Amino acid sequence: MKVLHIINNLNIGGAEKLLVETLPLYESFGVQVDVLLLTKVDSPFVSAIEENFNGNIYYSGLKSVYNPCQILKIKDFIQKGDYDVVHAHLFPTLYWVSLAKTFFGIKTPIIFTEHSTHNKRLDKFIFRAIDRCIYRKYQKILAITPQVKQVLMQKLNITPEKVEVVYNGVEVDKYKQAVPYAEGTFFEKGAIILMQVSRFQAAKDQKTVIRALTLLPQRYKLLLVGDGETKKECERLVQELSLQERVQFLGSRVDIPELLKTADIVIQSSHWEGFGLVAVEAMAAGKPIIASDVVGLRDIVSGYGLLFQKGNESQLAKEIEALEDEKYYKEIADKCAQRAEGFHITKMIKNNIAAYEQVINN
């Protein structure tokens, strides 16, 4: 079987990170995989995939993912590669692959993974109508949670048979066996390190975590990992609250397993999520996770880690301080580690391959 994955680029993000981790593993299941990136960016993920991936890495050669000429490029790569399946990720790749199939009569089956529950286009009638036409061209849509599937069915009238839930996966052993950085690497010895790993954007709510720090004793410190458009705002907030000595911005990193192992508590504060990938990674690292009580995080964390009302820094601070009880800390950490075992990355890959085989045979 030969599969082409198409994505906007390998900028820092959950979907991109997942692709970087999974693509090299398909070969062991007898699947030949190539990847087409619609634009080229400077990112640690690019280096990571170039080092670990044996398949071909192609670039469309265009500077913008929003350039409609991407349709022509996609058509050429699909037809020249003689692929059995094309697997698309994210917007606007979603549109370009669908339109390439429509305009050029491409026979290759196409699959799309819906990575998010929050799609602003679905709030407007005209865009909702366009999306119905776009999604219709896909033989199979993979939803990363049951809630994502429900949104697609309700908003776009997609039949249940066309949407399959395939949870994202994590290389559990990699996080479990990671070696933490030495105490004192980031803050003074004895500090309690909080960490959030996520892109700085509207969906992520690092500001609530920063504000929560003002309600906690001085020994609590915060590491923020990632880059993005709201990072400057968060840096200004840290200065306004005089937290410069208690907060570090680490930027984009590829040593996430080691960083999560170094943290004492991992926080995933989001306004919305498709799937809480970092939450699962933190669990795999054996750390207690505290997440905002929103779709995409609730179903993963509830009953294992801790939840707080999104945007409520007071409740978040209380949940953090409760973990000072060593017995309670261990209880939550153990539950989180147990939960992570259900999200092995090989399970996700096997489910994806089953979906490929289904659309090929149909």
C-alpha positions in Angstrom: 0.0 0.0 0.0 1.3 3.5 -0.9 -0.1 6.5 0.9 0.5 10.3 0.4 -0.1 12.5 3.5 -0.7 16.2 2.6 -0.5 19.0 5.2 0.0 22.8 5.1 3.5 22.6 6.6 5.4 21.4 9.7 5.0 24.4 11.8 4.6 23.9 15.5 1.3 22.4 16.3 -0.4 19.2 17.6 -1.4 17.8 14.2 2.0 18.5 12.8 3.8 16.9 15.8 1.6 13.9 15.5 2.5 13.5 11.8 6.2 13.8 12.5 6.0 11.0 15.1 3.7 8.6 13.2 5.0 8.8 9.6 8.3 6.9 10.3 6.3 4.1 11.9 4.0 3.1 9.0 6.9 1.3 7.3 6.9 -1.4 10.0 3.3 -2.1 9.1 4.1 -2.6 5.4 2.8 0.8 4.3 4.9 3.0 2.1 4.3 6.7 3.0 5.3 10.0 1.4 4.5 13.5 2.6 3.6 16.6 0.6 4.1 19.9 2.5 2.3 22.9 0.8 4.8 25.4 2.2 8.2 25.2 3.8 8.9 26.7 7.2 11.8 26.7 9.6 10.7 24.4 12.5 12.3 21.8 14.7 9.7 19.4 13.2 11.3 19.7 9.8 14.6 18.6 11.0 13.1 15.8 13.0 11.2 14.3 10.1 14.2 14.6 7.8 16.3 12.6 10.2 13.8 9.9 11.1 11.6 9.4 8.0 12.6 7.1 5.1 9.8 8.2 2.8 9.9 11.0 0.3 9.3 14.6 1.5 7.9 16.8 -1.2 7.2 20.6 -1.2 4.7 22.2 -3.5 7.1 25.1 -4.1 4.5 27.8 -3.4 4.9 30.4 -0.7 1.4 30.5 0.6 -0.9 27.7 1.7 -3.8 29.8 0.6 -2.6 30.1 -3.0 -5.3 28.3 -5.2 -2.5 27.0 -7.4 -1.9 24.5 -4.7 -4.7 22.5 -6.4 -2.6 22.1 -9.5 0.4 21.0 -7.5 -1.6 18.5 -5.5 -3.0 17.0 -8.6 0.4 16.6 -10.1 1.9 14.9 -7.0 -1.1 12.5 -6.7 -1.0 11.5 -10.3 2.7 11.1 -10.6 3.0 9.1 -7.3 0.5 6.4 -8.2 -0.9 6.4 -4.6 -3.5 4.0 -3.3 -4.8 6.6 -0.8 -4.3 10.3 -0.1 -4.6 11.4 3.5 -5.2 15.2 4.1 -4.8 17.2 7.3 -5.9 20.7 8.4 -7.4 23.7 6.6 -6.9 24.8 3.8 -5.3 21.5 2.7 -8.9 20.1 3.3 -10.2 22.4 0.5 -7.3 22.0 -2.0 -7.4 18.2 -2.0 -11.1 18.1 -2.3 -11.1 20.6 -5.2 -8.2 18.8 -6.9 -10.3 15.6 -6.9 -13.4 17.6 -8.2 -11.7 19.5 -11.0 -9.4 16.8 -12.3 -11.4 13.6 -11.7 -8.8 12.1 -9.6 -9.7 8.4 -8.9 -7.5 8.0 -5.8 -9.5 7.7 -2.6 -9.0 10.7 -0.3 -9.3 10.7 3.5 -9.3 13.7 5.9 -8.5 13.8 9.6 -10.6 16.4 11.4 -8.3 17.6 14.2 -10.5 20.2 15.8 -13.9 20.6 17.4 -13.9 24.4 16.8 -14.4 25.4 13.2 -15.5 29.0 12.8 -16.7 28.3 9.2 -19.5 26.2 10.6 -21.0 29.2 12.4 -21.9 30.9 9.1 -24.5 29.5 6.7 -22.6 30.1 3.5 -19.3 28.6 4.7 -21.2 25.7 6.2 -22.8 25.0 2.8 -19.3 25.2 1.1 -17.9 22.8 3.7 -20.7 20.3 3.0 -19.6 20.2 -0.6 -15.9 20.0 0.3 -16.3 17.1 2.8 -18.6 15.2 0.4 -15.6 14.4 -1.8 -13.8 12.5 0.9 -14.4 8.8 1.0 -13.7 8.7 4.8 -13.4 11.3 7.5 -11.4 10.4 10.7 -12.6 12.2 13.8 -10.2 12.4 16.7 -12.9 12.2 19.3 -16.6 11.2 19.4 -17.4 14.9 20.0 -15.7 15.8 16.7 -17.8 13.2 14.9 -20.9 14.6 16.5 -20.1 18.1 15.3 -19.5 16.9 11.8 -22.8 15.0 11.7 -24.8 17.8 13.2 -23.3 20.8 11.3 -22.6 19.2 7.9 -25.2 16.4 7.8 -22.4 13.8 7.2 -23.7 10.2 7.7 -22.3 8.3 10.7 -21.0 5.6 8.4 -18.6 8.1 6.7 -17.1 9.3 9.9 -14.9 7.0 12.0 -13.4 7.9 15.4 -9.7 7.4 15.5 -8.1 8.7 18.7 -4.7 10.3 18.4 -1.8 8.3 19.7 1.3 8.8 21.7 4.6 7.0 21.9 3.9 6.1 25.5 7.2 4.4 26.2 9.2 7.4 24.9 7.6 9.7 27.5 7.6 7.1 30.2 11.4 6.4 29.8 12.5 10.0 29.2 15.2 11.4 31.5 14.4 14.7 33.2 16.7 17.6 33.2 18.8 18.0 36.4 17.2 19.9 39.2 18.2 23.5 39.0 18.4 23.6 35.2 15.6 26.1 34.8 14.9 27.4 38.3 16.5 27.1 41.8 16.5 23.7 43.5 13.3 23.0 45.4 11.1 24.9 43.0 7.8 23.4 42.0 7.7 23.5 38.2 4.4 24.0 36.4 4.4 23.6 32.6 2.2 24.2 29.7 3.2 23.0 26.2 1.1 24.5 23.4 1.1 27.0 20.6 0.5 30.6 21.6 -2.8 31.3 19.9 -6.5 32.1 20.6 -7.5 28.6 21.5 -4.7 28.3 24.1 -5.1 30.1 27.3 -1.7 30.6 28.8 -2.8 33.9 30.4 -5.0 32.0 32.9 -2.0 29.9 34.0 0.1 33.1 34.3 -2.5 34.8 36.4 -2.9 31.7 38.6 0.8 32.0 39.5 0.1 35.2 41.3 -2.1 33.2 43.7 0.5 30.7 44.5 3.6 30.8 46.8 6.9 32.0 45.4 8.3 28.4 45.1 5.9 27.7 42.2 7.5 28.5 38.8 6.2 28.2 35.3 7.7 26.9 32.0 5.8 27.9 28.8 6.8 25.9 25.8 5.8 26.9 22.2 5.6 29.9 19.9 2.8 31.8 18.2 1.0 35.1 17.7 -0.2 35.6 21.3 3.3 35.0 22.9 4.1 38.7 23.0 0.8 39.4 24.9 1.8 36.7 27.4 5.3 38.1 27.8 3.7 41.6 28.5 1.4 40.0 31.1 4.3 38.4 32.9 6.0 41.8 33.1 2.8 43.6 34.3 2.4 41.1 37.1 6.2 41.2 37.9 6.6 37.5 37.4 9.8 37.6 35.3 11.8 35.6 37.8 9.1 32.9 38.0 8.2 32.4 34.3 10.4 31.2 31.4 9.4 31.1 27.8 11.3 28.2 26.2 10.0 28.7 22.6 9.6 25.7 20.2 11.3 22.6 21.4 11.7 19.0 20.3 12.7 17.7 23.7 9.1 17.6 25.0 9.5 14.1 26.7 12.4 15.4 28.7 10.7 18.6 29.6 7.5 16.9 30.7 9.5 14.6 32.9 11.2 17.6 34.4 7.9 19.3 35.3 6.1 18.6 38.6 2.6 19.4 37.3 1.5 19.8 33.6 -1.4 22.2 32.8 -3.4 22.3 29.6 -5.4 25.5 29.7 -7.4 25.8 26.5 -10.6 27.5 25.4 -11.2 24.5 23.1 -9.4 21.5 21.9 -9.8 18.8 19.2 -7.8 16.3 21.2 -5.6 16.9 24.2 -2.4 15.4 22.8 -0.1 17.1 25.3 -2.4 16.0 28.1 -1.9 12.3 27.1 1.9 12.9 26.7 2.0 14.3 30.2 0.1 11.3 31.5 2.5 9.0 29.8 5.4 10.8 31.5 3.8 10.0 34.8 2.8 13.6 35.7 -0.5 14.8 37.0 -2.4 16.8 34.4 -4.7 19.7 35.2 -6.8 20.7 32.2 -9.6 23.2 31.5 -13.0 21.5 31.5 -13.7 21.8 27.7 -14.5 19.4 24.9 -11.4 17.6 23.7 -9.8 17.6 27.2 -12.7 16.6 29.4 -13.1 13.1 28.0 -9.4 12.4 28.3 -8.7 13.8 31.7 -12.0 13.3 33.6 -11.6 10.6 36.2 -7.9 10.5 35.9 -6.4 14.0 36.1 -7.9 17.2 37.4 -10.3 19.7 35.6 -10.9 23.4 36.3 -13.4 25.9 34.8 -11.7 27.5 31.7 -10.4 30.9 32.5 -10.8 30.5 36.2 -7.3 31.1 37.7 -8.5 30.9 41.3 -9.9 27.3 40.8 -6.7 26.4 38.9 -4.5 27.6 41.7 -6.5 25.6 44.2 -6.2 22.4 42.2 -2.4 23.0 41.9 -2.0 23.5 45.7 -4.1 20.4 46.5 -1.3 18.4 44.8 1.1 19.4 47.6 -0.4 16.4 49.5 2.1 13.7 48.5 -0.4 10.9 48.7 -2.9 12.7 46.6 -0.2 13.7 44.1 0.8 10.1 43.7 -2.8 8.9 43.3 -3.5 11.4 40.5 -0.1 10.7 38.8 -0.7 6.9 38.9 -4.2 7.3 37.4 -2.8 9.5 34.6 -0.1 7.0 33.8 -2.8 4.3 33.6 -5.0 6.4 31.3 -2.1 7.0 28.9 -1.7 3.3 28.2 -5.0 3.4 26.2 -3.5 5.8 23.7 -0.6 3.9 22.2 0.5 5.4 18.9 0.5 1.9 17.2 -3.2 1.6 17.9 -3.9 4.8 16.0 -1.7 3.7 13.1 -3.5 0.4 12.8 -6.9 2.2 12.8 -5.7 4.5 10.1 -4.5 1.6 8.0 -7.8 -0.1 8.5 -9.5 3.0 7.1 -7.2 3.0 4.1 -8.0 -0.6 3.3 -11.7 0.1 3.6 -11.7 2.9 1.1 -9.4 1.0 -1.3 -11.7 -2.1 -1.2 -14.8 0.0 -1.7 
